[in-house]
Amino acid sequence: MASSPAQPLLRLLRYGQPYRVQVWGALICSIFRNLLDLAPPYLIGVAIDVVIEQENSLIARLGVQDPLAQLVVLSLLTIATWGLESLSQYGADKLWRDLAQTVQHELRVDTYNHLQELELAYFEDHNTGALLSILNDDINQLERFLNFGAQDLISFFTRVLAVGFSFVFLAPGIAWLAMLPIPFILWGTFAFQSRLAPRYDDVRDQAGLISDRLSNNLSGMATIKSFTAEAYERDRVYSDSEAYRRGNSRAIALSVAFQPLIRFLILLGFVLTLYLGGREVLQGRLTAGTYGFMVFIVQDLLWPFTELSEIMDDYQRAMASVRRVMGLLGTAIAIPTGTHALPLHQVRGAVQFDNITFAYNDRNSVLKQLSLHVAAGATIGIVGATGSGKSTLVKLLLRFYDVQNGRILIDGIDIRELHLLDLRRCIGWVSQDVFLFQGTVAENIRYGSFNATREHIVHAAKQAEAHEFIEQLPQGYETIVGERGQKLSGGQRQRLAIARAILKDPPILVLDEATSAVDNETEVAIQRSLAAITQGRTTIAIAHRLSTIRNAGCIYVMENGHIVEQGTHEELLRLHGIYARLWRVQLGSEFSDMINADG
């Protein structure tokens, strides 16, 4: 069910409270401009009055008897009116457009900032394209409305009210006949509006779907090409675009039907004014000047109603966008920050998972009453089959999600009590799914440590065994890596991610499959550097390749959300359990790879 038309507007007005001075200035300029724009028909009526009535004209009654002098006064009034109208138009346009740019900028930044504070589960449940559509298309739609639609709306109400009062004042006997069509036009307008609102909501939803489709396809272009799925994706884009076109067509079909219908009602009001006003002049109850004014001005009373459909069309499009933007801004933050400060230099790095249970979106539990203690400065390894819950531990430690039961402690403090920025500053995370930003190699290593010097960047790269390949790139550290680092190999991207974590110099280091995308030679080199990097800091290494964590102080084996084995590499091999079986499988695989390489 669509919300009341006033609701999104009220929410927008509440959001615009900091700009109320600018809003009032724009409103006053717009109203003043429209009032002055109505003056020419009135001045024409006064001019006719001067020519016909001469010494008995309106201006004569104000003290100027000579008809030529009256015309001079009228000319000066016309010049002043046009000059003031031009100034007020400049003021209105400037204020509204500046306001549109300011609100657009502030709303986009506020919406993006709020989006950043939402939990990862929100992004798993919502399409990236739909969110991009809100941040771009919907906010741009609001900008267009503030640029033009708001002035059109003010112009409509100003003209109708000003002309309506003029009619009542000058010719009360026939004014009601000229305004007779207005209630029917308004009733039709709001009836159309109530039917248009859900159609434009549907259009905005379709815009989000097609944006998501295009975003996914552009990111997955290599996969599309490798599977020769171009025709399939073309058809899917066509289908989404066709749905968007049909949605717009449904809204347009209703919108454009409005104007031809009300033309007949407007014609009725104009003809009544023309006929009855002329009769009043012939019978001496109305002056020719007043009649001329009314014939001219009746168009300003009724004709704006022909544009009301377009005004309401723009308004409904804007309000549909406001609903989506404000809906996103109103999304509750499921993982609020704590208030306990934890300065980086005070972090020792002791980590404890205390009887934790966790499930994604009320599905089966991934972790079940799991307890694990990592002493400050210790290095541990975590292994297990895919889906055993290894990476979930890291996401919980970083508070990307919150546990349903139990607690996670750092230095004895529940992480839910810690300020989120302090919590995440003390953890360096190298994910198996490396994300690099569009920019240079140096910028990606420095990401999160924005004040780092070139010397620090190079040192971190050397420790991550990345310096050598970086030096061989066309522009070295200034080489652009491309979107998501697509110009680099998987192993190169992973080494940059390790360098980024090293540069952060955190008291707690988490390596989540940190060597999964590197060759054996590079892995050996990285292991050498990790031996130095992990000294003096708590390190949690999650690995599929067991060679990465064989030297860890303690290795934990996970299965179905539980820790089923723990000990050193040698101790676990002697158990002849899951770890020993995985070790034998990997030894056989690596030996096979060596034979194939030699062959």
C-alpha positions as CSV (number, residue, x, y, z in Angstrom):
1,M,0.0,0.0,0.0
2,A,1.4,3.4,-1.0
3,S,2.0,5.9,1.8
4,S,0.1,9.1,2.1
5,P,1.4,11.7,-0.5
6,A,2.1,14.1,2.3
7,Q,4.3,11.6,4.2
8,P,7.5,11.6,2.0
9,L,7.2,15.4,1.6
10,L,7.0,15.9,5.3
11,R,10.0,13.7,5.8
12,L,11.9,15.7,3.2
13,L,10.9,18.9,4.9
14,R,12.1,17.6,8.2
15,Y,15.4,16.6,6.6
16,G,15.7,20.1,5.1
17,Q,15.4,21.9,8.5
18,P,19.1,23.0,8.4
19,Y,18.4,24.8,5.1
20,R,15.1,26.5,6.2
21,V,16.5,30.1,5.7
22,Q,17.5,29.2,2.1
23,V,14.1,27.4,1.6
24,W,12.1,30.5,2.8
25,G,14.2,32.8,0.6
26,A,13.5,30.6,-2.4
27,L,9.8,30.4,-1.5
28,I,9.5,34.2,-1.1
29,C,11.3,34.9,-4.4
30,S,9.2,32.3,-6.3
31,I,5.9,33.8,-4.9
32,F,7.0,37.3,-5.6
33,R,8.1,36.4,-9.1
34,N,4.7,34.8,-9.9
35,L,2.8,37.7,-8.5
36,L,4.8,40.1,-10.6
37,D,4.3,37.9,-13.6
38,L,0.5,38.3,-13.2
39,A,0.9,42.2,-13.4
40,P,1.0,42.6,-17.2
41,P,-2.7,41.6,-17.7
42,Y,-3.7,44.0,-14.9
43,L,-1.6,46.8,-16.4
44,I,-3.2,46.2,-19.8
45,G,-6.6,46.5,-18.1
46,V,-5.4,49.8,-16.5
47,A,-4.1,51.0,-19.9
48,I,-7.5,50.3,-21.5
49,D,-9.1,52.1,-18.6
50,V,-6.9,55.2,-19.2
51,V,-7.6,55.4,-22.9
52,I,-11.4,55.0,-22.5
53,E,-12.1,56.7,-19.2
54,Q,-9.2,59.3,-19.3
55,E,-9.9,61.8,-16.4
56,N,-12.1,59.2,-14.8
57,S,-9.6,56.3,-14.8
58,L,-8.2,54.5,-11.8
59,I,-4.9,56.4,-12.1
60,A,-6.8,59.7,-12.3
61,R,-8.6,58.9,-9.1
62,L,-5.1,58.6,-7.5
63,G,-4.3,62.2,-8.5
64,V,-2.8,62.2,-12.0
65,Q,-5.4,63.8,-14.2
66,D,-3.7,64.2,-17.6
67,P,-4.1,61.1,-19.7
68,L,-0.6,61.3,-21.2
69,A,0.9,61.7,-17.7
70,Q,-1.2,58.6,-16.7
71,L,0.4,56.7,-19.5
72,V,3.9,57.8,-18.4
73,V,3.1,56.6,-14.9
74,L,1.8,53.3,-16.3
75,S,5.0,52.9,-18.4
76,L,7.2,53.5,-15.4
77,L,5.2,51.0,-13.4
78,T,5.6,48.4,-16.2
79,I,9.4,49.0,-16.3
80,A,9.6,48.6,-12.5
81,T,7.4,45.5,-12.6
82,W,9.5,43.8,-15.3
83,G,12.8,44.7,-13.6
84,L,11.6,43.4,-10.2
85,E,10.3,40.2,-11.9
86,S,13.7,39.6,-13.5
87,L,15.5,40.1,-10.2
88,S,13.1,37.8,-8.3
89,Q,13.4,35.2,-11.1
90,Y,17.2,35.3,-10.7
91,G,16.9,35.0,-6.9
92,A,14.4,32.1,-7.1
93,D,16.4,30.1,-9.7
94,K,19.7,30.7,-7.9
95,L,18.3,29.7,-4.5
96,W,16.4,26.7,-5.7
97,R,19.3,25.3,-7.7
98,D,21.8,25.9,-5.0
99,L,19.4,24.2,-2.6
100,A,19.0,21.3,-4.9
101,Q,22.7,20.8,-5.2
102,T,23.2,21.1,-1.4
103,V,20.4,18.7,-0.5
104,Q,21.5,16.2,-3.2
105,H,25.1,16.3,-1.9
106,E,24.2,16.1,1.8
107,L,21.5,13.4,1.3
108,R,23.8,11.2,-0.8
109,V,26.7,11.5,1.8
110,D,24.3,10.9,4.7
111,T,22.7,7.9,3.0
112,Y,26.1,6.5,2.1
113,N,27.4,7.0,5.7
114,H,24.3,5.3,7.1
115,L,24.8,2.5,4.6
116,Q,28.3,2.0,5.9
117,E,27.1,1.5,9.4
118,L,24.7,-1.3,8.5
119,E,25.7,-4.9,9.2
120,L,27.0,-7.2,6.5
121,A,23.7,-9.2,6.6
122,Y,21.9,-6.2,5.1
123,F,24.2,-6.3,2.0
124,E,23.6,-10.0,1.7
125,D,19.8,-9.4,1.6
126,H,19.9,-6.4,-0.8
127,N,21.1,-6.1,-4.3
128,T,24.1,-3.8,-5.0
129,G,22.3,-2.4,-8.1
130,A,19.2,-1.5,-6.1
131,L,21.3,0.3,-3.5
132,L,23.3,2.1,-6.3
133,S,19.9,3.1,-7.8
134,I,18.9,4.8,-4.6
135,L,22.3,6.6,-4.1
136,N,22.3,7.8,-7.7
137,D,19.0,7.7,-9.6
138,D,16.6,8.5,-6.7
139,I,18.7,11.3,-5.3
140,N,19.2,12.7,-8.8
141,Q,15.4,12.6,-9.3
142,L,15.0,14.6,-6.1
143,E,17.5,17.1,-7.4
144,R,15.5,17.6,-10.6
145,F,12.4,18.1,-8.6
146,L,14.0,20.8,-6.4
147,N,15.5,22.5,-9.6
148,F,12.2,22.7,-11.5
149,G,9.3,20.9,-10.0
150,A,9.2,22.8,-6.7
151,Q,9.0,26.1,-8.6
152,D,6.2,24.8,-10.8
153,L,4.3,23.7,-7.8
154,I,4.7,27.1,-6.1
155,S,3.8,28.9,-9.4
156,F,0.6,26.9,-9.7
157,F,-0.7,27.7,-6.2
158,T,0.4,31.3,-6.3
159,R,-1.3,32.0,-9.6
160,V,-4.5,30.2,-8.8
161,L,-4.9,31.9,-5.4
162,A,-3.9,35.4,-6.6
163,V,-6.1,35.3,-9.7
164,G,-9.0,33.8,-7.7
165,F,-8.9,36.5,-5.1
166,S,-8.7,39.2,-7.9
167,F,-11.8,37.7,-9.6
168,V,-13.8,37.8,-6.3
169,F,-12.7,41.3,-5.6
170,L,-13.3,42.8,-9.1
171,A,-16.4,40.9,-10.2
172,P,-17.9,38.8,-7.4
173,G,-21.1,38.2,-9.4
174,I,-19.4,36.1,-12.1
175,A,-16.2,35.0,-10.3
176,W,-17.9,31.8,-9.1
177,L,-18.8,30.8,-12.6
178,A,-15.2,31.2,-13.8
179,M,-14.1,29.1,-10.9
180,L,-16.9,26.5,-11.3
181,P,-14.6,23.9,-13.0
182,I,-11.9,24.1,-10.3
183,P,-13.4,21.6,-7.7
184,F,-13.9,19.0,-10.5
185,I,-10.3,19.5,-11.8
186,L,-8.9,19.1,-8.3
187,W,-10.9,16.0,-7.6
188,G,-9.7,14.5,-10.8
189,T,-6.1,15.5,-10.1
190,F,-6.0,13.8,-6.7
191,A,-7.8,10.8,-8.0
192,F,-5.2,10.4,-10.7
193,Q,-2.4,11.1,-8.2
194,S,-3.6,8.3,-5.9
195,R,-3.4,5.9,-8.8
196,L,-0.1,7.2,-10.1
197,A,1.8,6.8,-6.8
198,P,2.0,3.0,-6.7
199,R,2.9,3.0,-10.5
200,Y,5.9,5.2,-9.9
201,D,6.9,3.1,-6.9
202,D,6.9,0.2,-9.2
203,V,9.0,2.2,-11.8
204,R,11.7,3.0,-9.2
205,D,11.8,-0.7,-8.1
206,Q,12.3,-1.8,-11.7
207,A,15.0,0.8,-12.1
208,G,16.8,-0.8,-9.1
209,L,16.5,-4.2,-10.7
210,I,17.9,-3.2,-14.0
211,S,20.8,-1.3,-12.3
212,D,21.6,-4.5,-10.3
213,R,21.5,-6.6,-13.5
214,L,23.9,-4.2,-15.3
215,S,26.2,-3.9,-12.3
216,N,26.5,-7.7,-12.0
217,N,27.0,-8.3,-15.7
218,L,29.8,-5.7,-16.0
219,S,31.6,-7.2,-13.0
220,G,31.2,-10.7,-14.4
221,M,32.1,-9.9,-18.1
222,A,34.9,-12.4,-18.1
223,T,32.6,-15.2,-17.0
224,I,29.9,-14.2,-19.6
225,K,32.5,-14.3,-22.4
226,S,34.1,-17.6,-21.3
227,F,30.7,-19.3,-21.2
228,T,29.6,-17.6,-24.5
229,A,26.5,-16.4,-22.6
230,E,26.3,-13.0,-24.4
231,A,23.0,-13.8,-26.0
232,Y,21.5,-15.1,-22.7
233,E,22.6,-12.0,-20.8
234,R,21.4,-9.8,-23.6
235,D,17.9,-11.4,-23.3
236,R,17.9,-10.9,-19.5
237,V,18.9,-7.3,-19.8
238,Y,16.2,-6.9,-22.5
239,S,13.6,-8.5,-20.2
240,D,14.5,-6.2,-17.3
241,S,14.6,-3.2,-19.5
242,E,11.3,-4.1,-21.0
243,A,9.7,-4.5,-17.6
244,Y,11.0,-1.0,-16.7
245,R,9.6,0.3,-20.0
246,R,6.2,-1.3,-19.4
247,G,6.1,0.2,-15.8
248,N,6.9,3.6,-17.2
249,S,4.3,3.2,-19.9
250,R,1.6,2.3,-17.4
251,A,2.4,5.4,-15.4
252,I,2.6,7.6,-18.6
253,A,-0.7,6.2,-20.0
254,L,-2.5,7.4,-16.8
255,S,-0.6,10.7,-16.6
256,V,-1.1,11.9,-20.2
257,A,-4.8,11.1,-20.1
258,F,-5.4,13.8,-17.5
259,Q,-4.7,16.9,-19.5
260,P,-7.1,16.4,-22.5
261,L,-9.9,15.6,-20.0
262,I,-9.6,18.9,-18.1
263,R,-9.2,21.1,-21.2
264,F,-13.0,20.9,-21.6
265,L,-13.6,22.1,-18.1
266,I,-11.1,24.9,-18.6
267,L,-12.9,25.9,-21.8
268,L,-16.2,26.0,-19.9
269,G,-14.7,28.5,-17.4
270,F,-13.2,30.7,-20.1
271,V,-16.4,30.8,-22.2
272,L,-18.5,31.7,-19.1
273,T,-16.1,34.6,-18.3
274,L,-16.0,35.8,-21.9
275,Y,-19.8,35.8,-22.3
276,L,-21.0,36.9,-18.9
277,G,-18.2,39.5,-18.4
278,G,-19.0,41.0,-21.8
279,R,-22.7,41.2,-20.9
280,E,-21.8,42.9,-17.6
281,V,-19.8,45.6,-19.6
282,L,-22.7,46.1,-22.0
283,Q,-25.1,46.6,-19.1
284,G,-22.7,49.1,-17.5
285,R,-22.0,47.1,-14.4
286,L,-18.3,46.4,-15.3
287,T,-15.7,48.6,-16.8
288,A,-14.0,47.8,-20.1
289,G,-10.6,47.8,-18.4
290,T,-11.7,45.3,-15.7
291,Y,-13.3,43.1,-18.4
292,G,-10.1,43.2,-20.4
293,F,-8.1,42.2,-17.3
294,M,-10.5,39.3,-16.6
295,V,-10.4,37.9,-20.1
296,F,-6.6,38.0,-20.1
297,I,-6.3,36.7,-16.5
298,V,-8.8,33.9,-16.7
299,Q,-6.2,31.9,-18.6
300,D,-3.8,32.4,-15.6
301,L,-6.5,31.1,-13.4
302,L,-7.5,28.0,-15.3
303,W,-4.7,27.2,-17.7
304,P,-2.2,26.2,-15.0
305,F,-4.6,23.3,-14.3
306,T,-3.6,21.8,-17.7
307,E,0.0,21.7,-16.3
308,L,-1.1,20.3,-13.0
309,S,-0.9,16.7,-14.3
310,E,2.8,17.2,-15.3
311,I,3.5,19.0,-12.0
312,M,1.9,16.1,-10.0
313,D,3.7,13.6,-12.3
314,D,7.1,15.2,-11.3
315,Y,6.0,15.3,-7.7
316,Q,5.0,11.7,-7.6
317,R,8.3,10.6,-9.3
318,A,10.2,12.7,-6.7
319,M,8.1,11.4,-3.7
320,A,8.7,7.8,-4.9
321,S,12.4,8.5,-4.8
322,V,12.1,10.2,-1.4
323,R,10.3,7.1,0.0
324,R,13.2,4.9,-1.1
325,V,15.9,7.2,0.1
326,M,14.3,7.9,3.5
327,G,13.5,4.2,3.8
328,L,17.2,3.4,3.5
329,L,18.1,6.2,6.0
330,G,15.5,4.8,8.4
331,T,16.9,1.3,8.3
332,A,17.8,0.4,11.9
333,I,21.5,-0.3,12.7
334,A,21.5,-3.9,13.9
335,I,25.1,-3.8,15.2
336,P,25.4,-0.6,17.3
337,T,28.8,0.6,18.4
338,G,29.9,0.2,22.0
339,T,31.1,3.0,24.2
340,H,34.2,1.5,25.8
341,A,37.4,3.0,24.4
342,L,40.4,0.8,23.7
343,P,43.4,2.8,22.6
344,L,45.6,0.9,20.2
345,H,48.8,1.2,22.4
346,Q,47.0,-0.5,25.3
347,V,45.9,-3.6,23.4
348,R,47.7,-6.7,24.5
349,G,45.8,-9.0,22.0
350,A,44.3,-11.8,24.1
351,V,41.3,-13.2,22.3
352,Q,38.7,-15.4,23.8
353,F,35.6,-17.0,22.2
354,D,33.5,-17.9,25.2
355,N,30.8,-20.6,24.5
356,I,29.5,-18.9,21.4
357,T,26.6,-20.0,19.2
358,F,25.9,-18.3,15.8
359,A,23.6,-18.9,12.8
360,Y,23.1,-16.8,9.7
361,N,19.6,-15.4,9.3
362,D,18.0,-18.0,11.6
363,R,19.3,-20.9,9.7
364,N,21.1,-23.9,11.2
365,S,23.8,-22.9,13.6
366,V,27.3,-22.5,12.0
367,L,29.0,-22.4,15.4
368,K,27.7,-24.3,18.4
369,Q,28.8,-23.5,22.0
370,L,32.4,-23.0,20.8
371,S,35.1,-21.9,23.2
372,L,38.6,-21.0,22.2
373,H,41.3,-18.9,24.0
374,V,44.2,-17.3,22.2
375,A,46.9,-15.8,24.5
376,A,48.3,-12.4,23.8
377,G,51.1,-12.7,21.3
378,A,50.4,-16.3,20.4
379,T,50.0,-17.8,16.9
380,I,47.3,-20.3,16.3
381,G,46.0,-22.1,13.2
382,I,42.4,-23.1,12.4
383,V,41.7,-25.7,9.8
384,G,38.6,-27.6,8.7
385,A,36.5,-28.5,5.7
386,T,34.5,-25.9,3.8
387,G,31.5,-24.8,5.8
388,S,32.9,-25.8,9.2
389,G,32.8,-22.2,10.5
390,K,36.4,-21.1,10.2
391,S,35.8,-17.8,8.5
392,T,32.7,-17.1,10.5
393,L,34.9,-16.8,13.6
394,V,36.8,-13.9,11.9
395,K,33.6,-12.1,10.9
396,L,32.3,-12.4,14.5
397,L,35.6,-11.1,15.9
398,L,35.4,-8.1,13.7
399,R,31.7,-7.7,14.6
400,F,30.4,-8.0,11.0
401,Y,27.8,-10.1,12.8
402,D,27.0,-10.6,16.5
403,V,26.8,-13.9,18.3
404,Q,23.3,-15.1,19.3
405,N,24.7,-16.7,22.5
406,G,28.0,-16.5,24.4
407,R,30.5,-13.7,24.1
408,I,33.8,-12.7,22.5
409,L,36.5,-11.0,24.5
410,I,39.6,-9.0,23.7
411,D,41.8,-8.4,26.7
412,G,38.9,-9.5,28.9
413,I,36.4,-6.9,27.5
414,D,33.3,-8.0,25.6
415,I,33.7,-6.7,22.1
416,R,30.1,-5.5,22.1
417,E,31.1,-3.0,24.7
418,L,34.0,-1.7,22.6
419,H,33.8,1.3,20.2
420,L,33.6,-0.3,16.8
421,L,36.4,1.9,15.4
422,D,38.7,0.9,18.3
423,L,37.8,-2.8,17.8
424,R,38.6,-2.9,14.1
425,R,41.7,-0.7,14.4
426,C,43.4,-3.3,16.5
427,I,42.7,-6.1,14.0
428,G,44.5,-6.6,10.7
429,W,42.5,-8.8,8.4
430,V,43.7,-10.5,5.2
431,S,40.7,-12.1,3.5
432,Q,40.8,-14.9,1.0
433,D,38.5,-12.7,-1.2
434,V,41.0,-9.8,-1.7
435,F,39.4,-6.5,-2.6
436,L,41.6,-3.8,-4.2
437,F,40.3,-0.4,-5.0
438,Q,40.6,1.4,-8.3
439,G,43.9,3.3,-7.9
440,T,47.6,2.8,-7.7
441,V,49.6,-0.1,-6.0
442,A,50.8,2.4,-3.4
443,E,47.3,3.7,-2.6
444,N,46.1,0.1,-2.1
445,I,48.9,-0.8,0.3
446,R,48.4,2.5,2.2
447,Y,44.6,2.0,2.4
448,G,43.6,2.4,6.1
449,S,47.1,3.7,7.0
450,F,46.7,6.9,5.0
451,N,49.6,8.8,6.6
452,A,52.2,6.1,5.8
453,T,55.3,7.3,4.0
454,R,56.7,5.7,0.8
455,E,59.5,4.1,2.9
456,H,56.9,2.4,5.1
457,I,54.9,1.2,2.1
458,V,58.0,-0.3,0.4
459,H,59.1,-1.9,3.7
460,A,55.6,-3.5,4.1
461,A,55.7,-4.7,0.4
462,K,59.1,-6.3,1.0
463,Q,57.9,-8.2,4.0
464,A,54.9,-9.4,2.0
465,E,57.2,-10.6,-0.8
466,A,55.5,-8.1,-3.1
467,H,58.3,-5.6,-3.8
468,E,59.9,-7.6,-6.5
469,F,56.9,-8.0,-8.7
470,I,55.8,-4.4,-8.0
471,E,59.1,-3.1,-9.3
472,Q,58.5,-5.0,-12.6
473,L,55.1,-3.3,-13.2
474,P,55.1,-0.5,-15.8
475,Q,54.9,2.3,-13.3
476,G,56.1,0.4,-10.3
477,Y,54.2,1.6,-7.2
478,E,52.2,4.1,-9.2
479,T,50.8,1.4,-11.5
480,I,47.0,1.5,-11.7
481,V,45.6,-1.8,-10.6
482,G,42.2,-1.5,-12.3
483,E,38.8,-2.1,-10.9
484,R,39.0,-4.7,-8.1
485,G,42.6,-5.1,-9.0
486,Q,41.8,-6.9,-12.3
487,K,45.1,-6.0,-13.9
488,L,47.0,-8.2,-11.3
489,S,47.0,-11.9,-10.8
490,G,45.3,-13.5,-7.8
491,G,48.6,-14.1,-6.1
492,Q,49.8,-10.5,-6.7
493,R,46.5,-9.2,-5.2
494,Q,46.9,-11.4,-2.2
495,R,50.4,-10.2,-1.5
496,L,49.2,-6.6,-1.7
497,A,46.5,-7.4,0.8
498,I,49.2,-8.9,3.2
499,A,51.3,-5.8,2.7
500,R,48.3,-3.6,3.6
501,A,47.8,-5.6,6.8
502,I,51.5,-5.4,7.7
503,L,51.5,-1.6,7.2
504,K,48.5,-1.3,9.6
505,D,50.7,-2.9,12.2
506,P,47.8,-4.3,14.3
507,P,48.2,-6.0,17.7
508,I,45.9,-8.8,16.3
509,L,46.6,-10.3,12.9
510,V,44.0,-12.5,11.1
511,L,45.0,-14.4,8.0
512,D,42.0,-16.0,6.4
513,E,43.4,-18.2,3.6
514,A,46.1,-15.6,3.1
515,T,48.2,-17.8,0.8
516,S,45.4,-19.5,-1.1
517,A,46.1,-17.8,-4.4
518,V,49.9,-17.9,-4.4
519,D,52.2,-20.5,-5.9
520,N,54.3,-22.8,-3.8
521,E,57.5,-20.7,-4.2
522,T,55.8,-17.5,-3.1
523,E,54.1,-19.3,-0.3
524,V,57.4,-20.4,1.1
525,A,58.7,-16.8,0.8
526,I,55.6,-15.4,2.5
527,Q,55.9,-18.0,5.3
528,R,59.4,-16.7,6.0
529,S,58.2,-13.2,6.3
530,L,55.2,-14.2,8.4
531,A,57.6,-15.8,10.9
532,A,58.9,-12.3,11.5
533,I,55.6,-10.4,11.1
534,T,53.8,-12.5,13.7
535,Q,56.4,-11.9,16.4
536,G,55.0,-9.9,19.3
537,R,51.4,-9.9,18.0
538,T,48.4,-12.3,18.3
539,T,48.0,-14.2,15.1
540,I,45.0,-16.3,14.0
541,A,45.7,-18.1,10.7
542,I,42.9,-19.8,9.0
543,A,44.2,-22.1,6.3
544,H,43.1,-24.7,3.8
545,R,46.7,-25.4,2.9
546,L,48.1,-26.9,6.0
547,S,51.7,-26.1,5.3
548,T,50.8,-22.4,6.0
549,I,50.1,-23.1,9.7
550,R,52.2,-26.2,10.5
551,N,54.5,-24.0,12.7
552,A,51.7,-22.5,14.7
553,G,51.8,-22.8,18.5
554,C,48.5,-24.6,18.5
555,I,46.3,-25.8,15.6
556,Y,42.5,-26.2,16.1
557,V,40.5,-28.5,13.8
558,M,36.8,-27.5,13.2
559,E,34.0,-29.7,12.0
560,N,30.2,-28.8,12.0
561,G,30.7,-25.8,14.2
562,H,32.8,-27.5,16.9
563,I,36.5,-27.8,17.7
564,V,37.1,-31.5,17.4
565,E,41.0,-31.6,17.6
566,Q,43.7,-29.4,18.9
567,G,47.4,-29.5,19.3
568,T,50.7,-28.8,17.5
569,H,51.3,-30.2,14.0
570,E,53.2,-33.2,15.3
571,E,50.7,-33.9,18.1
572,L,47.8,-33.9,15.6
573,L,49.6,-36.2,13.2
574,R,50.0,-38.7,16.0
575,L,46.3,-38.6,16.6
576,H,45.6,-40.1,13.2
577,G,42.4,-38.1,13.0
578,I,40.9,-35.5,10.7
579,Y,44.1,-33.3,10.6
580,A,46.3,-36.3,9.8
581,R,44.0,-37.3,7.0
582,L,44.0,-33.8,5.5
583,W,47.7,-33.7,5.8
584,R,48.2,-36.9,3.9
585,V,45.7,-35.8,1.2
586,Q,47.6,-32.5,0.7
587,L,51.0,-34.2,0.6
588,G,49.7,-36.5,-2.1
589,S,48.3,-33.6,-4.1
590,E,51.5,-31.6,-3.8
591,F,53.6,-34.6,-4.8
592,S,51.4,-35.1,-7.8
593,D,51.8,-31.4,-8.7
594,M,55.6,-31.7,-8.5
595,I,55.6,-34.8,-10.8
596,N,53.4,-33.1,-13.3
597,A,55.6,-30.0,-13.2
598,D,58.8,-32.1,-13.8
599,G,57.1,-34.0,-16.6
